[in-house]
Amino acid sequence: METNGTDGRAATVVVASDWKSKVVKSWMHLYKMLTKLGVFAAAGTIIGFWYSFPEKAADRHLNAWQVVREAMSEHHAAGNVGQVNAIQTLTRDCDRPWLLRTLLGHFFQDCLSMKSIRLTGMDLRDLQASGADFGDANFSCSNLGRAKLIGTKFPNAKIKWASLREADLTKAELTGACLFDTDVAGAKFSDDLDQDVLKQLKQACIWKQEWEKERTELNTTSQKLAEFSKQIPSCKGSDRCGVDPWNCPTSPP
């Protein structure tokens, strides 16, 4: 029997077409399976991270508090034992807008209260703790030079015999804070300081360093505050620390 050549070629084309179609369908099926597996894997990773994150955050805070407690101990009564990074870890989100800070607080909890903390004689230069709450804290004889403390709360805090040199305390809450004999050279405050804070600033001082031709006044664009800066007395020297870190004298001893 003779076979029609045209029919044979057509059959071959149909078979090839079916084979390609099956291959394409197989690949599509495999792709969908892999996609589903990828989605499930990603979902599993996210869920696992979600449940493990609070524990990781707690561990991070625990380690940071351990460093802070070490810094507060009598054994480490001065210097730097990593407390800058620890404090920044504990107050990382305090400068966020209220709504964002509230939302982040549910997940990260990185804006913890630093009330009544005692870090006397500490090297806290370049600390970034804007928006943190240091109410009733004690930073006597500590160096907070160049610290970024925008909007930070210091009500009734002891920051005497310390250094706030070139620190940024714009919008900081300083009501009742003790700044006795604290170097405020180049420090930046809000232009609209109330009388209570101005009174404390008069108890502060500005240290003229040996290589300076003139002392560095407050960092301000306000003519009124610039004039006030000239009324702040000069520091008697770099070593001004007294023996009582708690009481705030109203006049030099």
Secondary structure, 3 states (H helix, E strand, C coil): CCCCHHHHHHHHHHHHHHHHHHHHHHHHHHHHHHHHHHHHHHHHHHHHHHHHHHHHHHHHHHHHHHHHHHHHCHHHCCECCCHHHHHHHHCCCCCCCHHHHHHHHHHCCCCCCCCCCECCCEECCCCECCCCECCCCECCCCECCCCECCCCECCCCECCCCECCCCEECCCECCCCECCCCECCCCEECCCCCHHHHHHHHHCEECCCCCCCCCCCCCCCCHHHHHHHCCCCECCCCCCCCCCCCCCCCCCC
